[in-house]
Amino acid sequence: MTDGGADGHGSGPACGEPGRTCAKGVARRTAVRAGAAGVLAVTAAAGCSRYGEKGGGETSPPPAQERTGGATPPPADGGARLGTTSDVPEGGGKVFKAEKVVVTQPAAGEFKAFSAICTHEGCLVDKVENGTIDCPCHGSRFGAGNGAVVKGPATRPLGEKRITVSGGEIRLV
C-alpha cells in the first residue's frame, strides 16, 4: 500500500506490513522484540530469587550435618566456642546469632543445640521462653528440649547441632 499508509501520513506500507515504521521511528518488529526481551528478563530475574531466605517460601531440607546433629568428626581444637554454661539459663536458652545456633538447658546440666534458622521461611529465631524456641517472623514455636514443632506455620523441626560441654564452656562441634 503506497497511497498514504494506514495512518494517512504520506506513502509507504500500512502499519503492520513489513518494513513499516510506526510511532517515533521504531519499527514494529523492533518493538515486539524489545517487549519479548523484557518479559524474558523479568522471568529470569524471578528464577534468581533467593529461595530459602526470609520471604522465599519453605526452605529446602537442612544439610545432612544439620539434620543428623553432625555426622562429621569434631575438629581437633574441640570446635568453635559458643559461650559458657552460665550464659544458658535452666529451663531456657540462648540464641547465638553469629553462629546461627540456639542452645537450651531443658533441665539442670542438660544442654541441647539446634539450628537457629526457622524451618518455615528461614528467619532467625530470637528467644527461648516458656519451654519453646520462638521465631518472630510468623510465630512458629519449637520445643526447647527436642526442636520439634509446637506451633506452626513451620512443619519441620529445627535441625539438631552437636555441641560439647566441658569446664563450663559450650563448643559447637
DRENPA-3360 file (N, C-alpha, C; in nm, 2 decimals, always signed):
BEGIN
1 = MTDGGADG = +0.08/-0.12/+0.00/+0.00/+0.00/+0.00/+0.09/+0.12/+0.00 ~ +0.08/+0.21/-0.10/+0.16/+0.32/-0.11/+0.09/+0.45/-0.13 ~ -0.04/+0.45/-0.10/-0.12/+0.58/-0.12/-0.15/+0.65/+0.01 ~ -0.05/+0.66/+0.10/-0.07/+0.74/+0.22/-0.06/+0.65/+0.35 ~ -0.06/+0.52/+0.33/-0.04/+0.44/+0.45/-0.16/+0.44/+0.54 ~ -0.16/+0.35/+0.64/-0.28/+0.33/+0.72/-0.30/+0.45/+0.81 ~ -0.20/+0.53/+0.84/-0.22/+0.64/+0.93/-0.23/+0.77/+0.86 ~ -0.24/+0.77/+0.73/-0.26/+0.89/+0.65/-0.14/+0.98/+0.64;
9 = HGSGPACG = -0.02/+0.94/+0.67/+0.09/+1.02/+0.66/+0.18/+0.98/+0.55 ~ +0.16/+1.03/+0.44/+0.25/+1.00/+0.32/+0.24/+0.86/+0.27 ~ +0.33/+0.83/+0.18/+0.32/+0.70/+0.12/+0.41/+0.60/+0.20 ~ +0.39/+0.48/+0.16/+0.47/+0.37/+0.23/+0.37/+0.26/+0.27 ~ +0.42/+0.15/+0.33/+0.34/+0.04/+0.37/+0.25/+0.08/+0.49 ~ +0.14/+0.01/+0.49/+0.05/+0.03/+0.61/+0.11/-0.03/+0.73 ~ +0.06/+0.03/+0.85/+0.11/-0.02/+0.98/+0.09/-0.17/+0.99 ~ +0.19/-0.25/+1.03/+0.17/-0.39/+1.04/+0.23/-0.46/+0.92;
17 = EPGRTCAK = +0.26/-0.39/+0.81/+0.32/-0.45/+0.69/+0.47/-0.45/+0.71 ~ +0.54/-0.54/+0.65/+0.69/-0.55/+0.66/+0.75/-0.42/+0.62 ~ +0.85/-0.37/+0.70/+0.92/-0.25/+0.67/+0.85/-0.13/+0.72 ~ +0.73/-0.14/+0.78/+0.66/-0.02/+0.83/+0.72/+0.03/+0.95 ~ +0.75/+0.16/+0.96/+0.80/+0.23/+1.07/+0.68/+0.30/+1.14 ~ +0.66/+0.26/+1.27/+0.55/+0.31/+1.34/+0.59/+0.43/+1.43 ~ +0.51/+0.47/+1.52/+0.53/+0.59/+1.60/+0.68/+0.61/+1.64 ~ +0.72/+0.74/+1.63/+0.85/+0.78/+1.67/+0.97/+0.70/+1.60;
25 = GVARRTAV = +0.95/+0.65/+1.49/+1.05/+0.59/+1.41/+1.10/+0.45/+1.46 ~ +1.02/+0.38/+1.54/+1.05/+0.25/+1.58/+0.98/+0.15/+1.50 ~ +1.05/+0.06/+1.44/+0.99/-0.05/+1.36/+0.91/-0.14/+1.45 ~ +0.80/-0.18/+1.40/+0.71/-0.27/+1.48/+0.79/-0.40/+1.52 ~ +0.87/-0.45/+1.43/+0.94/-0.57/+1.47/+1.04/-0.54/+1.58 ~ +1.10/-0.43/+1.59/+1.19/-0.39/+1.69/+1.12/-0.38/+1.83 ~ +1.00/-0.32/+1.82/+0.92/-0.30/+1.94/+0.87/-0.44/+2.00 ~ +0.83/-0.53/+1.91/+0.79/-0.66/+1.96/+0.91/-0.73/+2.02;
33 = RAGAAGVL = +1.03/-0.72/+1.96/+1.15/-0.79/+2.01/+1.18/-0.73/+2.15 ~ +1.18/-0.60/+2.16/+1.21/-0.54/+2.29/+1.11/-0.58/+2.40 ~ +0.98/-0.59/+2.36/+0.88/-0.64/+2.46/+0.91/-0.78/+2.50 ~ +0.94/-0.87/+2.41/+0.97/-1.01/+2.44/+1.10/-1.02/+2.53 ~ +1.20/-0.94/+2.50/+1.32/-0.94/+2.58/+1.29/-0.90/+2.72 ~ +1.20/-0.80/+2.74/+1.16/-0.75/+2.87/+1.09/-0.86/+2.95 ~ +1.00/-0.94/+2.88/+0.93/-1.05/+2.95/+1.03/-1.15/+2.99 ~ +1.13/-1.19/+2.91/+1.23/-1.29/+2.94/+1.31/-1.24/+3.06;
41 = AVTAAAGC = +1.35/-1.11/+3.06/+1.43/-1.06/+3.17/+1.36/-1.07/+3.30 ~ +1.23/-1.04/+3.31/+1.15/-1.05/+3.43/+1.14/-1.19/+3.47 ~ +1.12/-1.28/+3.38/+1.11/-1.42/+3.41/+1.24/-1.48/+3.47 ~ +1.35/-1.44/+3.41/+1.48/-1.48/+3.45/+1.51/-1.43/+3.59 ~ +1.48/-1.30/+3.62/+1.50/-1.24/+3.75/+1.42/-1.31/+3.85 ~ +1.30/-1.35/+3.82/+1.22/-1.43/+3.92/+1.28/-1.56/+3.95 ~ +1.35/-1.62/+3.86/+1.41/-1.75/+3.88/+1.53/-1.74/+3.96 ~ +1.59/-1.62/+3.98/+1.71/-1.60/+4.06/+1.67/-1.55/+4.20;
49 = SRYGEKGG = +1.55/-1.57/+4.24/+1.51/-1.53/+4.38/+1.60/-1.61/+4.48 ~ +1.62/-1.56/+4.59/+1.70/-1.63/+4.69/+1.62/-1.73/+4.77 ~ +1.58/-1.84/+4.71/+1.50/-1.94/+4.77/+1.56/-1.98/+4.90 ~ +1.47/-1.99/+5.00/+1.52/-2.04/+5.13/+1.54/-1.93/+5.23 ~ +1.55/-1.81/+5.19/+1.57/-1.70/+5.27/+1.43/-1.64/+5.31 ~ +1.43/-1.55/+5.41/+1.31/-1.49/+5.45/+1.23/-1.44/+5.33 ~ +1.10/-1.48/+5.33/+1.01/-1.44/+5.22/+1.02/-1.54/+5.10 ~ +1.10/-1.64/+5.11/+1.12/-1.73/+4.99/+1.05/-1.86/+5.00;
57 = GETSPPPA = +0.95/-1.87/+5.08/+0.87/-1.99/+5.09/+0.94/-2.09/+5.18 ~ +0.90/-2.21/+5.18/+0.96/-2.32/+5.26/+1.10/-2.33/+5.22 ~ +1.19/-2.35/+5.32/+1.33/-2.37/+5.29/+1.35/-2.52/+5.25 ~ +1.46/-2.54/+5.18/+1.49/-2.68/+5.15/+1.54/-2.75/+5.28 ~ +1.54/-2.88/+5.28/+1.58/-2.95/+5.40/+1.72/-2.91/+5.43 ~ +1.75/-2.91/+5.56/+1.89/-2.87/+5.61/+1.99/-2.97/+5.56 ~ +2.11/-2.93/+5.55/+2.22/-3.03/+5.51/+2.22/-3.14/+5.61 ~ +2.28/-3.25/+5.56/+2.28/-3.38/+5.64/+2.34/-3.35/+5.78;
65 = QERTGGAT = +2.45/-3.27/+5.78/+2.52/-3.25/+5.91/+2.42/-3.18/+6.01 ~ +2.34/-3.08/+5.96/+2.25/-3.01/+6.05/+2.14/-3.11/+6.09 ~ +2.08/-3.19/+6.00/+1.97/-3.28/+6.03/+2.01/-3.39/+6.13 ~ +2.13/-3.44/+6.12/+2.17/-3.56/+6.20/+2.23/-3.52/+6.33 ~ +2.25/-3.39/+6.35/+2.32/-3.35/+6.47/+2.47/-3.35/+6.45 ~ +2.52/-3.36/+6.33/+2.66/-3.35/+6.30/+2.72/-3.48/+6.28 ~ +2.73/-3.53/+6.16/+2.79/-3.66/+6.12/+2.94/-3.65/+6.11 ~ +2.99/-3.53/+6.10/+3.13/-3.51/+6.08/+3.20/-3.52/+6.21;
73 = PPPADGGA = +3.33/-3.57/+6.21/+3.40/-3.58/+6.34/+3.43/-3.44/+6.39 ~ +3.45/-3.42/+6.52/+3.48/-3.29/+6.58/+3.62/-3.24/+6.54 ~ +3.63/-3.11/+6.52/+3.77/-3.06/+6.49/+3.87/-3.09/+6.60 ~ +3.99/-3.09/+6.57/+4.10/-3.12/+6.66/+4.10/-3.02/+6.78 ~ +4.06/-2.90/+6.76/+4.07/-2.80/+6.86/+3.94/-2.80/+6.95 ~ +3.85/-2.89/+6.93/+3.73/-2.90/+7.02/+3.61/-2.83/+6.96 ~ +3.63/-2.75/+6.85/+3.51/-2.68/+6.79/+3.51/-2.54/+6.83 ~ +3.42/-2.47/+6.77/+3.40/-2.32/+6.79/+3.34/-2.30/+6.92;
81 = RLGTTSDV = +3.39/-2.21/+7.00/+3.34/-2.17/+7.13/+3.21/-2.09/+7.11 ~ +3.10/-2.13/+7.18/+2.98/-2.06/+7.17/+2.97/-1.96/+7.29 ~ +2.99/-2.02/+7.41/+2.98/-1.94/+7.53/+3.00/-2.03/+7.65 ~ +2.95/-1.99/+7.76/+2.96/-2.07/+7.89/+2.83/-2.12/+7.93 ~ +2.83/-2.22/+8.02/+2.71/-2.28/+8.06/+2.62/-2.17/+8.14 ~ +2.69/-2.08/+8.20/+2.62/-1.97/+8.28/+2.54/-1.88/+8.18 ~ +2.57/-1.88/+8.05/+2.50/-1.80/+7.95/+2.36/-1.85/+7.92 ~ +2.34/-1.98/+7.95/+2.22/-2.05/+7.92/+2.14/-2.09/+8.04;
89 = PEGGGKVF = +2.03/-2.01/+8.07/+1.96/-2.04/+8.19/+1.88/-2.17/+8.19 ~ +1.87/-2.23/+8.31/+1.80/-2.36/+8.32/+1.65/-2.33/+8.29 ~ +1.60/-2.42/+8.20/+1.46/-2.41/+8.16/+1.45/-2.31/+8.04 ~ +1.56/-2.25/+8.00/+1.55/-2.15/+7.89/+1.66/-2.18/+7.79 ~ +1.72/-2.08/+7.73/+1.82/-2.10/+7.63/+1.88/-1.96/+7.58 ~ +1.97/-1.97/+7.49/+2.03/-1.85/+7.44/+2.05/-1.87/+7.29 ~ +2.02/-1.77/+7.21/+2.05/-1.77/+7.07/+2.18/-1.71/+7.04 ~ +2.27/-1.78/+6.97/+2.40/-1.73/+6.93/+2.38/-1.70/+6.78;
97 = KAEKVVVT = +2.35/-1.57/+6.76/+2.32/-1.52/+6.63/+2.43/-1.54/+6.52 ~ +2.55/-1.50/+6.56/+2.66/-1.51/+6.46/+2.68/-1.66/+6.41 ~ +2.66/-1.75/+6.50/+2.68/-1.89/+6.46/+2.55/-1.96/+6.41 ~ +2.43/-1.88/+6.43/+2.30/-1.93/+6.39/+2.27/-2.06/+6.46 ~ +2.29/-2.06/+6.59/+2.27/-2.18/+6.68/+2.20/-2.13/+6.80 ~ +2.10/-2.21/+6.85/+2.04/-2.18/+6.98/+2.07/-2.30/+7.07 ~ +2.11/-2.27/+7.19/+2.15/-2.37/+7.29/+2.04/-2.36/+7.40 ~ +1.99/-2.47/+7.44/+1.89/-2.47/+7.55/+1.94/-2.56/+7.67;
105 = QPAAGEFK = +1.88/-2.54/+7.78/+1.91/-2.62/+7.90/+1.77/-2.66/+7.96 ~ +1.71/-2.77/+7.90/+1.58/-2.81/+7.94/+1.57/-2.85/+8.09 ~ +1.68/-2.91/+8.14/+1.69/-2.95/+8.28/+1.83/-2.91/+8.33 ~ +1.85/-2.90/+8.45/+1.98/-2.87/+8.51/+2.09/-2.96/+8.45 ~ +2.19/-2.89/+8.39/+2.31/-2.96/+8.34/+2.29/-3.03/+8.21 ~ +2.17/-3.03/+8.15/+2.14/-3.09/+8.02/+2.13/-2.98/+7.91 ~ +2.23/-2.98/+7.82/+2.23/-2.88/+7.72/+2.20/-2.94/+7.58 ~ +2.12/-2.87/+7.50/+2.08/-2.92/+7.37/+2.11/-2.80/+7.27;
113 = AFSAICTH = +2.14/-2.83/+7.15/+2.17/-2.73/+7.05/+2.09/-2.76/+6.92 ~ +2.04/-2.65/+6.86/+1.97/-2.66/+6.74/+2.00/-2.55/+6.64 ~ +1.97/-2.57/+6.52/+1.99/-2.46/+6.42/+1.89/-2.35/+6.46 ~ +1.94/-2.22/+6.46/+1.85/-2.11/+6.49/+1.78/-2.06/+6.37 ~ +1.78/-2.13/+6.26/+1.71/-2.09/+6.14/+1.58/-2.16/+6.13 ~ +1.47/-2.08/+6.14/+1.33/-2.14/+6.14/+1.31/-2.22/+6.01 ~ +1.25/-2.33/+6.02/+1.23/-2.41/+5.90/+1.11/-2.37/+5.82 ~ +1.04/-2.27/+5.86/+0.92/-2.21/+5.78/+0.97/-2.13/+5.67;
121 = EGCLVDKV = +1.04/-2.01/+5.70/+1.08/-1.92/+5.59/+1.23/-1.88/+5.61 ~ +1.30/-1.94/+5.70/+1.44/-1.91/+5.71/+1.48/-1.80/+5.80 ~ +1.38/-1.74/+5.88/+1.41/-1.64/+5.97/+1.50/-1.69/+6.09 ~ +1.57/-1.60/+6.16/+1.64/-1.64/+6.27/+1.55/-1.64/+6.40 ~ +1.55/-1.75/+6.47/+1.47/-1.75/+6.60/+1.53/-1.65/+6.69 ~ +1.45/-1.59/+6.78/+1.50/-1.48/+6.86/+1.50/-1.50/+7.01 ~ +1.43/-1.60/+7.06/+1.43/-1.62/+7.20/+1.38/-1.76/+7.24 ~ +1.41/-1.79/+7.37/+1.37/-1.91/+7.43/+1.30/-1.88/+7.56;
129 = ENGTIDCP = +1.17/-1.91/+7.56/+1.09/-1.88/+7.68/+0.98/-1.98/+7.70 ~ +0.94/-2.01/+7.82/+0.82/-2.10/+7.85/+0.84/-2.23/+7.78 ~ +0.96/-2.28/+7.77/+0.99/-2.41/+7.71/+0.99/-2.42/+7.56 ~ +0.98/-2.30/+7.49/+0.98/-2.30/+7.34/+1.09/-2.21/+7.29 ~ +1.13/-2.24/+7.17/+1.22/-2.16/+7.09/+1.13/-2.09/+6.99 ~ +1.13/-1.96/+6.99/+1.03/-1.88/+6.92/+1.09/-1.80/+6.80 ~ +1.01/-1.81/+6.69/+1.05/-1.73/+6.57/+0.96/-1.61/+6.56 ~ +1.02/-1.49/+6.54/+0.95/-1.37/+6.54/+0.87/-1.34/+6.41;
137 = CHGSRFGA = +0.91/-1.41/+6.30/+0.85/-1.38/+6.17/+0.70/-1.41/+6.16 ~ +0.67/-1.54/+6.19/+0.53/-1.58/+6.17/+0.48/-1.66/+6.29 ~ +0.55/-1.66/+6.40/+0.51/-1.72/+6.52/+0.53/-1.86/+6.54 ~ +0.61/-1.93/+6.46/+0.64/-2.07/+6.48/+0.71/-2.09/+6.62 ~ +0.68/-2.20/+6.68/+0.75/-2.23/+6.81/+0.80/-2.38/+6.80 ~ +0.91/-2.40/+6.87/+0.98/-2.53/+6.87/+1.01/-2.57/+7.01 ~ +1.00/-2.70/+7.04/+1.03/-2.75/+7.17/+1.17/-2.72/+7.21 ~ +1.20/-2.67/+7.33/+1.34/-2.64/+7.37/+1.42/-2.76/+7.40;
145 = GNGAVVKG = +1.35/-2.87/+7.42/+1.42/-3.00/+7.45/+1.45/-3.08/+7.33 ~ +1.37/-3.07/+7.22/+1.39/-3.15/+7.11/+1.38/-3.08/+6.97 ~ +1.35/-2.96/+6.97/+1.34/-2.88/+6.84/+1.22/-2.91/+6.76 ~ +1.13/-2.99/+6.82/+1.01/-3.03/+6.74/+0.91/-2.91/+6.73 ~ +0.83/-2.91/+6.63/+0.73/-2.80/+6.61/+0.63/-2.81/+6.71 ~ +0.60/-2.70/+6.79/+0.50/-2.70/+6.89/+0.38/-2.62/+6.83 ~ +0.41/-2.52/+6.75/+0.31/-2.43/+6.69/+0.36/-2.39/+6.55 ~ +0.28/-2.40/+6.45/+0.32/-2.36/+6.31/+0.31/-2.22/+6.29;
153 = PATRPLGE = +0.34/-2.18/+6.17/+0.32/-2.25/+6.04/+0.44/-2.34/+6.01 ~ +0.55/-2.34/+6.08/+0.66/-2.44/+6.04/+0.60/-2.58/+6.05 ~ +0.65/-2.67/+5.97/+0.61/-2.81/+5.97/+0.72/-2.91/+6.00 ~ +0.84/-2.86/+6.00/+0.96/-2.94/+6.02/+1.03/-2.89/+6.15 ~ +1.09/-2.98/+6.22/+1.17/-2.94/+6.34/+1.30/-2.87/+6.31 ~ +1.35/-2.80/+6.41/+1.48/-2.74/+6.39/+1.59/-2.85/+6.38 ~ +1.69/-2.83/+6.30/+1.80/-2.93/+6.29/+1.88/-2.93/+6.42 ~ +1.91/-3.05/+6.46/+1.99/-3.06/+6.58/+2.14/-3.03/+6.55;
161 = KRITVSGG = +2.21/-2.97/+6.64/+2.35/-2.94/+6.63/+2.43/-3.01/+6.74 ~ +2.55/-3.05/+6.71/+2.64/-3.12/+6.81/+2.72/-3.02/+6.88 ~ +2.71/-3.03/+7.01/+2.80/-2.94/+7.10/+2.87/-3.03/+7.20 ~ +2.97/-2.97/+7.26/+3.04/-3.04/+7.38/+3.03/-2.94/+7.49 ~ +3.02/-2.99/+7.61/+3.02/-2.90/+7.73/+3.13/-2.96/+7.82 ~ +3.23/-2.87/+7.85/+3.34/-2.91/+7.93/+3.40/-2.79/+8.00 ~ +3.42/-2.80/+8.13/+3.48/-2.70/+8.20/+3.40/-2.57/+8.20 ~ +3.27/-2.58/+8.19/+3.18/-2.47/+8.18/+3.17/-2.40/+8.05;
169 = EIRLV = +3.24/-2.46/+7.95/+3.24/-2.40/+7.81/+3.15/-2.48/+7.72 ~ +3.08/-2.41/+7.63/+3.00/-2.48/+7.53/+3.06/-2.46/+7.39 ~ +3.09/-2.57/+7.33/+3.16/-2.56/+7.20/+3.07/-2.63/+7.09 ~ +3.07/-2.57/+6.97/+3.00/-2.63/+6.86/+3.09/-2.72/+6.79 ~ +3.05/-2.84/+6.77/+3.14/-2.95/+6.71/+3.12/-2.96/+6.56;
% end
